[in-house]
Amino acid sequence: MTGLQDYLISLAGRGMLRSLREIESAQGPRVTIAGQEYLLLCSNNYLGLANHPSLVEAACRATRDFGTGSGASRLISGSMSLHHRLEERIAEFKGAESALIFNTGYAANNGIIQGLLGPDDTVFSDSFNHASIIDGCRLSGARTLVYPHNDMQALEEILEREARQQRGRWLIVTDGVFSMDGDLAPLDQLADLKERYAAWLMVDDAHGGGVLGARGRGTAEQFNCLARIDLQMGTFGKAFGGFGAYLDARQEVVDTLINRSRSFIFSTSLPPGVLAGNLAAVDLVDSAEGLRRRTQLEANRQLFSGLLAAAGLDLCGSTTQIIPTLIGEPEPTMQAAAKLFSQGVYLSGIRPPTVPDGTCRLRTTLMADHTPVELRQAAQRLIVAVQQELAG
Ligand SMILES: Cc1ncc(COP(=O)(O)O)c(C=O)c1O
């Protein structure tokens, strides 16, 4: 293990050392750390469901009835009724022909891209896509062409150039909501392009599922093009307050993945308690309470981002509950995050390699059950901390 200490010391010297923070309470708008209460502004628990009584009760009941573990991967003996019920429910919720559950969003993106593509195929991938998409492309061996973030003209030029020598399958893949910028992929335009060039379109809607669209179906619902997306991946660990991920797609896609997707095949399946919690979460998102929580989250977003924008901060084009504030270099970013933490506001400083060099930022994520009073106070503190760092 020689060299690791030097590596860690050099990371620390550049303000790049990462470490873990222990949360002692349940996940909520406020959490306890080292005995102190903090306003939590960096959780993906957007609708506040991670500790909701109906999800907790469903998980406890399923654990009592069916146990703590599934005992095997889906293709061996781990395909329990709850897996099938959750897949049916998510397919119905999204209006899709079929659905498949994966153990995490990371495993889903890896396994979907690897399972469907090989070295003869080509992926067209947005430059801001999540790491799990990038790793899935690598694992598949497909030729991967990265287009500049959300630049439809550049993408079309690449597609046009490649069309002269088209072979194999083509996949355009994008985040629905970009996780570090909080902006949206123009899915209607991407759907036009994929139809014009006979490609498949895959959307990673980890941050849009449950939140966006009038009925919480996600980014594609917002762009009114749900039925035009071939592969819609989403996670249960964020707005749905649970754990795991899903793909909704045509039956032949699902059947292919069951036979080819390594992260699906070679991993023990999700346990009953998690599945039942996810099922209860889909029902809740699909209910009047889900709508109420989405409406509250949107009101919180307008309040918070309105205050930051009015103070002249650069919000990186965010139009969602993910609200970054651009600072630039790692040290001032981490100093601003530390200052806010000392004032009871917990949010994250984001550095390379998660974002490109020179674009370090404070990343705020909102929840439906933050109160306006909490958000106003946090926004004031954030504005002062960022302006002090930017002033140098
Ligand atoms: C855009 C995006 N895709 C996929 C994932 C991975 O999902 P999971 O946390 O369920 O592995 C994340 C983050 O967690 C994400 O932000």
The ligand as an ORCA input file, in Angstrom:
! r2SCAN-3c Opt
* xyz 0 1
  C     -28.228     11.133    -12.740
  C     -27.966      9.952    -11.845
  N     -28.046      8.710    -12.336
  C     -27.819      7.631    -11.584
  C     -27.483      7.751    -10.256
  C     -27.230      6.522     -9.463
  O     -28.370      6.143     -8.769
  P     -28.247      5.294     -7.413
  O     -27.885      6.268     -6.336
  O     -29.558      4.648     -7.224
  O     -27.133      4.309     -7.647
  C     -27.378      9.035     -9.681
  C     -27.019      9.296     -8.264
  O     -27.093      8.664     -7.362
  C     -27.630     10.148    -10.497
  O     -27.517     11.389     -9.990
*
